[in-house]
Amino acid sequence: MNIGIKDVLYKIRLFFIPWLVILCACLAIKLCFSREAIYFAVNSHNYPWADAVAPYFTDLGNGNTIIVLSAILLLFNYRAAFLMASSYAITSIIAQIVKFIFDAPRPFFYFQSQLNHIHLVKGVYMLRLHSFPSGHTQTIFSAMVVVVYLIKNKKWAPVLLLLAILVGYSRMYLSEHFFEDVVAGSAIGVFFTVAWLRYIDSKTFLQNPKWNRGLLRR
């Protein structure tokens, strides 16, 4: 079965179109404001409840989330599990390559002389390097694209987009990433996952009935 980019985008349109609008808005913000201005605008709005919640949201962008999701999908559908795991692998490799090319400092290191004026969440280990792009954001956006692609009820797409955005925002809130890191992470997660799904889901072997079974559905 031949699947084109348009086919993939149509399936995820309720996720992709709103995200594309938000992406354009983010690019406009980046053109109008400096890195420092955006960072301190986010950092200045902090609350005890957000300090407690943000680490949990940020953990959703961890690779362990993909392992758990893939393991659950494996119980019901090998194809779905493969698409989830392989999309994560492809986008993560790309994100890591970009990270080491830019080797950008993270906020904690970038603003080292201004730490007294920065709100840091207690208990969060502060990284120093490889800030651009955000790997957690790339991970969650890639995962949500795959989920939207696979689920029958596409009305969940805006909710899944909101979840991905909250994970990305948590990376800025926790001072682990800059605004542009998160925006780039989302772009890598979306664009490369779409390209990968278009390529791999066209392969004949994935259309074999055996791939649409799972460990619990033989």
C-alpha positions in Angstrom: 0.0 0.0 0.0 1.4 3.3 -1.1 1.0 6.1 1.6 1.9 9.7 0.7 2.6 12.7 2.8 -0.9 14.0 2.2 -2.3 10.7 3.6 -0.3 11.1 6.8 -1.1 14.8 7.1 -4.8 14.1 6.6 -4.9 11.6 9.4 -3.2 14.0 11.8 -4.8 17.2 10.5 -6.5 18.0 13.8 -3.1 17.9 15.4 -0.9 19.3 12.6 -2.9 22.4 11.6 -3.2 23.9 15.1 0.4 23.0 15.7 1.4 24.7 12.5 -0.5 27.9 13.5 1.2 27.8 16.9 4.6 27.2 15.3 4.2 30.3 13.1 3.2 32.3 16.2 6.3 31.1 18.0 8.5 32.1 15.1 6.9 35.6 15.1 7.6 35.8 18.9 11.2 34.8 18.3 11.6 37.5 15.7 10.2 40.2 18.0 11.9 39.3 21.2 15.4 38.3 22.3 16.3 35.0 23.9 16.8 36.7 27.3 13.4 38.5 27.1 11.5 35.4 26.4 13.4 33.4 29.0 12.8 35.8 31.8 9.1 36.3 30.8 8.6 32.6 31.3 10.8 32.3 34.4 9.1 35.3 36.2 5.7 33.5 36.1 6.3 30.8 38.7 4.0 29.3 41.3 4.3 26.6 44.0 1.7 24.4 42.3 3.6 24.7 39.0 6.9 23.8 40.7 5.2 20.6 41.9 3.5 19.7 38.6 6.2 20.7 36.0 8.6 17.8 36.8 5.8 15.3 36.2 5.0 16.8 32.8 8.6 17.0 31.8 9.0 13.3 32.6 6.4 12.5 29.9 9.0 13.6 27.4 11.5 11.1 28.7 12.5 8.1 26.6 11.0 5.8 29.3 7.6 7.1 28.2 8.2 5.7 24.7 9.4 2.4 26.1 6.2 2.1 28.2 3.9 3.1 25.3 5.6 0.7 22.9 5.3 -2.1 25.5 1.6 -1.5 25.9 1.1 -1.3 22.2 3.0 -4.5 21.7 0.3 -6.3 23.7 -2.3 -5.3 21.1 -0.7 -4.4 17.8 2.9 -5.1 16.6 2.6 -2.5 13.8 1.6 0.3 16.2 4.4 -0.6 18.6 6.9 -0.6 15.8 5.8 2.8 14.4 6.0 4.3 17.9 9.5 2.9 18.7 11.0 3.5 15.3 9.7 7.1 15.1 11.2 7.8 18.4 14.5 6.3 17.4 14.7 8.3 14.1 13.8 11.6 15.6 16.0 11.1 18.6 19.0 10.4 16.5 18.4 13.5 14.5 17.9 15.6 17.6 21.1 14.3 19.2 23.1 15.0 16.1 21.8 18.6 16.1 22.6 18.9 19.8 26.2 18.0 19.3 26.6 20.2 16.3 25.4 23.3 18.1 26.6 22.3 21.6 24.6 25.2 23.0 24.6 26.2 26.7 21.5 25.6 28.7 19.9 28.5 30.7 21.6 27.4 34.0 25.0 27.8 32.4 24.2 30.7 30.1 22.9 32.8 33.0 25.5 31.6 35.5 26.3 35.1 36.7 22.5 35.9 37.2 21.4 32.8 39.1 20.3 34.9 42.1 17.6 36.5 39.9 16.4 33.2 38.4 13.7 31.0 39.8 14.9 27.4 39.9 12.7 24.4 41.0 14.1 22.6 44.0 15.2 19.0 43.4 15.6 19.4 39.6 19.1 18.5 38.4 20.3 21.4 36.2 22.0 20.4 33.0 24.6 22.8 31.4 25.2 21.9 27.8 23.5 20.5 24.6 20.5 22.8 24.9 19.4 23.0 21.3 17.1 21.4 20.5 14.9 20.0 23.3 15.0 16.2 23.3 12.1 15.9 25.6 10.0 18.1 23.3 11.0 16.1 20.3 10.1 12.9 22.0 6.6 13.9 23.1 5.7 15.5 19.8 6.9 12.5 17.9 4.9 10.2 20.2 1.7 12.2 20.0 1.9 12.4 16.1 2.1 8.6 16.1 -0.8 8.3 18.5 -3.0 10.7 16.5 -2.0 8.8 13.3 -3.1 5.5 14.8 -6.2 6.3 16.9 -9.7 6.1 15.3 -11.2 9.0 17.3 -9.3 11.9 15.9 -11.1 14.3 18.2 -8.5 13.5 20.8 -5.9 15.3 18.7 -6.2 18.7 20.2 -5.9 17.2 23.7 -2.8 15.3 22.7 -1.4 18.5 21.2 -2.0 20.4 24.4 -0.2 17.6 26.4 2.8 17.9 24.1 2.8 21.7 24.4 2.7 21.4 28.2 5.7 19.1 28.2 7.6 21.6 26.0 6.6 24.5 28.3 7.8 22.5 31.3 11.3 22.3 29.8 11.4 26.1 29.8 9.7 26.5 33.2 12.3 24.2 34.7 15.1 26.3 33.1 16.4 23.3 31.2 15.8 24.8 27.8 15.3 28.1 25.9 12.2 28.9 23.8 14.0 28.2 20.5 15.1 24.8 21.8 11.5 23.8 22.5 10.2 25.1 19.2 13.0 23.3 17.3 12.3 20.1 19.2 8.7 20.2 18.3 9.5 20.7 14.6 11.9 17.8 14.6 9.4 15.6 16.3 6.6 16.5 13.9 8.2 16.8 10.5 10.5 13.9 10.7 7.9 11.6 12.3 5.5 12.5 9.4 8.2 11.8 6.9 9.1 8.5 8.6 5.5 7.3 8.8 5.0 8.1 5.1 8.1 6.0 4.3 7.8 3.0 6.7 4.0 2.5 6.8 4.1 2.0 3.0 6.2 -1.1 3.4 4.5 -4.3 2.4 5.6 -6.2 5.6 3.7 -3.9 7.8 0.5 -4.7 6.0 0.8 -8.4 6.8 -2.1 -9.5 9.1 0.5 -10.8 11.5 1.7 -7.3 12.2 -1.8 -6.2 13.2 -1.8 -8.7 16.0 -0.3 -8.4 19.4 1.0 -10.5 22.3 -2.6 -10.7 23.6 -4.2 -10.9 20.2 -2.9 -13.9 18.4 
